[in-house]
Amino acid sequence: MSSIAEIIDRYCDAWNDPDAQRRAQLLAQVCSERASYIDPAVQAAGASELLAHIDKMVARRPGAKVLRTSEVDVHHNVCRFAWHVVLADGTVLRAGIDIAELSADHSRIERVIGFFGELDNLQI
């Protein structure tokens, strides 16, 4: 991979591919085996649990896509990006932001923390 943005896009592709074997291959290309994932609805420990969660989401919403909607902002070994889940009919189901911790060499995702909703909807 030549950039962190490409790693993140490949990660999103793993959420979008309807073929389970290709999803597993895409995820293996960008996540370490011990990569964890957490959002308000799930906590997955390890790449295999994350893949099982993605498999459930793909089965639940055929044709839906996770689309990155921002640049990938990076410092040190941490990045963040905004996304939308778009259903097969084009309806935006959900927006959110993910924060990903990367390996020291920036070649793999080690941890993803997801938040649902637009950031500017937060109020003090």
Phi and psi restraints in degrees (value plus and minus 20) as a CYANA .aco file:
   2 SER   PHI    -117.7   -77.7
   2 SER   PSI     -33.8     6.2
   3 SER   PHI    -169.6  -129.6
   3 SER   PSI     139.3   179.3
   4 ILE   PHI     -85.2   -45.2
   4 ILE   PSI     -56.6   -16.6
   5 ALA   PHI     -78.8   -38.8
   5 ALA   PSI     -58.8   -18.8
   6 GLU   PHI     -86.6   -46.6
   6 GLU   PSI     -57.0   -17.0
   7 ILE   PHI     -82.4   -42.4
   7 ILE   PSI     -65.7   -25.7
   8 ILE   PHI     -85.0   -45.0
   8 ILE   PSI     -61.0   -21.0
   9 ASP   PHI     -84.3   -44.3
   9 ASP   PSI     -59.0   -19.0
  10 ARG   PHI     -85.4   -45.4
  10 ARG   PSI     -59.0   -19.0
  11 TYR   PHI     -79.1   -39.1
  11 TYR   PSI     -66.8   -26.8
  12 CYS   PHI     -82.1   -42.1
  12 CYS   PSI     -59.1   -19.1
  13 ASP   PHI     -77.8   -37.8
  13 ASP   PSI     -55.2   -15.2
  14 ALA   PHI     -82.9   -42.9
  14 ALA   PSI     -51.8   -11.8
  15 TRP   PHI     -95.6   -55.6
  15 TRP   PSI     -39.0     1.0
  16 ASN   PHI    -121.8   -81.8
  16 ASN   PSI     -40.2    -0.2
  17 ASP   PHI     -95.7   -55.7
  17 ASP   PSI     107.7   147.7
  18 PRO   PHI     -94.2   -54.2
  18 PRO   PSI     -34.4     5.6
  19 ASP   PHI    -112.9   -72.9
  19 ASP   PSI     100.7   140.7
  20 ALA   PHI     -80.1   -40.1
  20 ALA   PSI     -59.6   -19.6
  21 GLN   PHI     -87.2   -47.2
  21 GLN   PSI     -62.0   -22.0
  22 ARG   PHI     -87.1   -47.1
  22 ARG   PSI     -57.3   -17.3
  23 ARG   PHI     -77.0   -37.0
  23 ARG   PSI     -67.1   -27.1
  24 ALA   PHI     -81.6   -41.6
  24 ALA   PSI     -61.8   -21.8
  25 GLN   PHI     -84.8   -44.8
  25 GLN   PSI     -64.3   -24.3
  26 LEU   PHI     -81.6   -41.6
  26 LEU   PSI     -66.3   -26.3
  27 LEU   PHI     -83.8   -43.8
  27 LEU   PSI     -60.4   -20.4
  28 ALA   PHI     -83.9   -43.9
  28 ALA   PSI     -47.9    -7.9
  29 GLN   PHI     -90.2   -50.2
  29 GLN   PSI     -46.0    -6.0
  30 VAL   PHI    -142.2  -102.2
  30 VAL   PSI     -32.6     7.4
  31 CYS   PHI    -135.5   -95.5
  31 CYS   PSI     123.1   163.1
  32 SER   PHI     -93.4   -53.4
  32 SER   PSI     141.1   181.1
  33 GLU   PHI     -79.9   -39.9
  33 GLU   PSI     -51.2   -11.2
  34 ARG   PHI    -114.9   -74.9
  34 ARG   PSI     -10.3    29.7
  35 ALA   PHI     -76.4   -36.4
  35 ALA   PSI     113.0   153.0
  36 SER   PHI    -129.8   -89.8
  36 SER   PSI     140.0   180.0
  37 TYR   PHI    -162.6  -122.6
  37 TYR   PSI     115.5   155.5
  38 ILE   PHI    -164.7  -124.7
  38 ILE   PSI     117.2   157.2
  39 ASP   PHI    -163.6  -123.6
  39 ASP   PSI    -199.9  -159.9
  40 PRO   PHI     -79.9   -39.9
  40 PRO   PSI     -37.6     2.4
  41 ALA   PHI    -127.5   -87.5
  41 ALA   PSI     -34.3     5.7
  42 VAL   PHI    -174.4  -134.4
  42 VAL   PSI     135.4   175.4
  43 GLN   PHI    -154.2  -114.2
  43 GLN   PSI     101.9   141.9
  44 ALA   PHI    -141.1  -101.1
  44 ALA   PSI     107.5   147.5
  45 ALA   PHI    -126.7   -86.7
  45 ALA   PSI      90.7   130.7
  46 GLY   PHI      77.3   117.3
  46 GLY   PSI     134.6   174.6
  47 ALA   PHI     -82.1   -42.1
  47 ALA   PSI     -53.1   -13.1
  48 SER   PHI     -88.2   -48.2
  48 SER   PSI     -58.5   -18.5
  49 GLU   PHI     -88.7   -48.7
  49 GLU   PSI     -58.2   -18.2
  50 LEU   PHI     -82.4   -42.4
  50 LEU   PSI     -65.7   -25.7
  51 LEU   PHI     -80.6   -40.6
  51 LEU   PSI     -61.6   -21.6
  52 ALA   PHI     -81.8   -41.8
  52 ALA   PSI     -59.2   -19.2
  53 HIS   PHI     -84.9   -44.9
  53 HIS   PSI     -65.4   -25.4
  54 ILE   PHI     -81.2   -41.2
  54 ILE   PSI     -62.3   -22.3
  55 ASP   PHI     -76.4   -36.4
  55 ASP   PSI     -62.6   -22.6
  56 LYS   PHI     -84.0   -44.0
  56 LYS   PSI     -62.6   -22.6
  57 MET   PHI     -85.4   -45.4
  57 MET   PSI     -61.5   -21.5
  58 VAL   PHI     -83.9   -43.9
  58 VAL   PSI     -62.2   -22.2
  59 ALA   PHI     -86.4   -46.4
  59 ALA   PSI     -56.6   -16.6
  60 ARG   PHI     -92.2   -52.2
  60 ARG   PSI     -52.6   -12.6
  61 ARG   PHI    -151.7  -111.7
  61 ARG   PSI      53.1    93.1
  62 PRO   PHI     -76.7   -36.7
  62 PRO   PSI     114.6   154.6
  63 GLY   PHI      63.6   103.6
  63 GLY   PSI     -26.7    13.3
  64 ALA   PHI     -91.2   -51.2
  64 ALA   PSI     131.9   171.9
  65 LYS   PHI    -150.7  -110.7
  65 LYS   PSI     122.5   162.5
  66 VAL   PHI    -115.9   -75.9
  66 VAL   PSI      97.0   137.0
  67 LEU   PHI    -134.6   -94.6
  67 LEU   PSI     105.9   145.9
  68 ARG   PHI     -89.3   -49.3
  68 ARG   PSI     110.0   150.0
  69 THR   PHI    -137.4   -97.4
  69 THR   PSI      -9.5    30.5
  70 SER   PHI    -163.4  -123.4
  70 SER   PSI     151.0   191.0
  71 GLU   PHI     -88.4   -48.4
  71 GLU   PSI     143.6   183.6
  72 VAL   PHI    -113.6   -73.6
  72 VAL   PSI      96.5   136.5
  73 ASP   PHI    -114.4   -74.4
  73 ASP   PSI     106.6   146.6
  74 VAL   PHI    -150.2  -110.2
  74 VAL   PSI     117.5   157.5
  75 HIS   PHI    -167.0  -127.0
  75 HIS   PSI     124.8   164.8
  76 HIS   PHI      31.4    71.4
  76 HIS   PSI    -142.3  -102.3
  77 ASN   PHI    -132.9   -92.9
  77 ASN   PSI      10.7    50.7
  78 VAL   PHI    -146.7  -106.7
  78 VAL   PSI     119.7   159.7
  79 CYS   PHI    -156.6  -116.6
  79 CYS   PSI     141.6   181.6
  80 ARG   PHI    -159.5  -119.5
  80 ARG   PSI     131.9   171.9
  81 PHE   PHI    -177.8  -137.8
  81 PHE   PSI     131.3   171.3
  82 ALA   PHI    -115.4   -75.4
  82 ALA   PSI     135.8   175.8
  83 TRP   PHI    -170.6  -130.6
  83 TRP   PSI     142.8   182.8
  84 HIS   PHI    -148.3  -108.3
  84 HIS   PSI     126.3   166.3
  85 VAL   PHI    -118.3   -78.3
  85 VAL   PSI     100.4   140.4
  86 VAL   PHI    -132.2   -92.2
  86 VAL   PSI     103.9   143.9
  87 LEU   PHI     -91.3   -51.3
  87 LEU   PSI     147.6   187.6
  88 ALA   PHI     -77.9   -37.9
  88 ALA   PSI     -49.9    -9.9
  89 ASP   PHI    -105.2   -65.2
  89 ASP   PSI     -17.2    22.8
  90 GLY   PHI      74.3   114.3
  90 GLY   PSI     -25.2    14.8
  91 THR   PHI     -91.8   -51.8
  91 THR   PSI     112.6   152.6
  92 VAL   PHI     -99.1   -59.1
  92 VAL   PSI      96.9   136.9
  93 LEU   PHI    -101.4   -61.4
  93 LEU   PSI     -64.7   -24.7
  94 ARG   PHI    -177.4  -137.4
  94 ARG   PSI     127.8   167.8
  95 ALA   PHI    -135.5   -95.5
  95 ALA   PSI     141.2   181.2
  96 GLY   PHI    -192.5  -152.5
  96 GLY   PSI    -194.4  -154.4
  97 ILE   PHI    -158.2  -118.2
  97 ILE   PSI     119.3   159.3
  98 ASP   PHI    -136.1   -96.1
  98 ASP   PSI     123.9   163.9
  99 ILE   PHI    -137.0   -97.0
  99 ILE   PSI     104.1   144.1
 100 ALA   PHI    -139.2   -99.2
 100 ALA   PSI     113.0   153.0
 101 GLU   PHI    -114.2   -74.2
 101 GLU   PSI     113.9   153.9
 102 LEU   PHI    -127.3   -87.3
 102 LEU   PSI     139.9   179.9
 103 SER   PHI     -83.5   -43.5
 103 SER   PSI     143.9   183.9
 104 ALA   PHI     -77.1   -37.1
 104 ALA   PSI     -53.1   -13.1
 105 ASP   PHI    -112.3   -72.3
 105 ASP   PSI     -14.3    25.7
 106 HIS   PHI      43.8    83.8
 106 HIS   PSI       2.8    42.8
 107 SER   PHI    -116.4   -76.4
 107 SER   PSI     -35.2     4.8
 108 ARG   PHI    -162.0  -122.0
 108 ARG   PSI     131.1   171.1
 109 ILE   PHI    -104.9   -64.9
 109 ILE   PSI     110.3   150.3
 110 GLU   PHI    -123.1   -83.1
 110 GLU   PSI     -49.2    -9.2
 111 ARG   PHI    -178.9  -138.9
 111 ARG   PSI     119.9   159.9
 112 VAL   PHI    -146.8  -106.8
 112 VAL   PSI     110.9   150.9
 113 ILE   PHI    -138.3   -98.3
 113 ILE   PSI      98.3   138.3
 114 GLY   PHI    -128.3   -88.3
 114 GLY   PSI     123.8   163.8
 115 PHE   PHI    -145.8  -105.8
 115 PHE   PSI     120.4   160.4
 116 PHE   PHI    -115.0   -75.0
 116 PHE   PSI     125.2   165.2
 117 GLY   PHI      80.8   120.8
 117 GLY   PSI     137.6   177.6
 118 GLU   PHI     -91.5   -51.5
 118 GLU   PSI     119.1   159.1
 119 LEU   PHI     -83.0   -43.0
 119 LEU   PSI     -57.3   -17.3
 120 ASP   PHI     -95.0   -55.0
 120 ASP   PSI     -21.6    18.4
 121 ASN   PHI    -104.7   -64.7
 121 ASN   PSI     -26.5    13.5
 122 LEU   PHI     -95.1   -55.1
 122 LEU   PSI     118.3   158.3
 123 GLN   PHI    -140.8  -100.8
 123 GLN   PSI     129.4   169.4
